[in-house]
Amino acid sequence: MFRITKEFHFSASHQLTRLPADHQCARLHGHNYIVVVELASAELDANGFVRDYHELAPLKRYIDDRFDHRHLNEVLGHDGVTSEYLAKYFYDWCKERLPETSAVRVSETPKTWAEYRP
């Protein structure tokens, strides 16, 4: 199986209001997010690619236009926007457009990652 990944960055705020009031994540705060999309294929195309990296440009535009420097609770319409939620959200978006999508990882901090892989 061949696997490729591409990394995308954005900054955004969110608030997890379901948590107890004294939990630090219940307060409005922000992160410098990293989204890593993984594509997999048993075969390479005629050019020797799983998928040409340029074909992921629509995801960069989508992230820049809809998520960068935004409040995620407003963008996604609820207050449960965790890294786990974002990993599944971006996986679904990518899988619909790039069938080779096999996983998405999201980081809020340099030491934490959430991954969605069916």
ZIFEN-V926528 format. One record per residue. N is the residue number from 1. PHI is phi as a letter, one per 40 degrees, with the letter a starting at -180 (* if undefined). Layout:
BEGIN
N;PHI + N;PHI
END
This chain:
BEGIN
1;* + 2;c + 3;b + 4;b + 5;b + 6;a + 7;b + 8;b + 9;b + 10;a + 11;b + 12;a + 13;b + 14;a + 15;a + 16;b + 17;c + 18;c + 19;c + 20;d + 21;d + 22;c + 23;c + 24;d + 25;c + 26;c + 27;c + 28;c + 29;a + 30;b + 31;a + 32;b + 33;c + 34;b + 35;b + 36;b + 37;b + 38;b + 39;b + 40;b + 41;a + 42;c + 43;b + 44;c + 45;c + 46;c + 47;c + 48;g + 49;b + 50;c + 51;a + 52;c + 53;d + 54;c + 55;c + 56;c + 57;d + 58;c + 59;c + 60;d + 61;c + 62;c + 63;c + 64;c + 65;c + 66;b + 67;b + 68;c + 69;f + 70;b + 71;c + 72;c + 73;d + 74;c + 75;c + 76;b + 77;g + 78;a + 79;b + 80;b + 81;c + 82;c + 83;c + 84;c + 85;c + 86;c + 87;d + 88;c + 89;d + 90;c + 91;d + 92;c + 93;c + 94;c + 95;c + 96;c + 97;b + 98;b + 99;d + 100;c + 101;d + 102;b + 103;a + 104;b + 105;b + 106;b + 107;b + 108;c + 109;b + 110;c + 111;b + 112;b + 113;a + 114;b + 115;b + 116;b + 117;a + 118;c
END
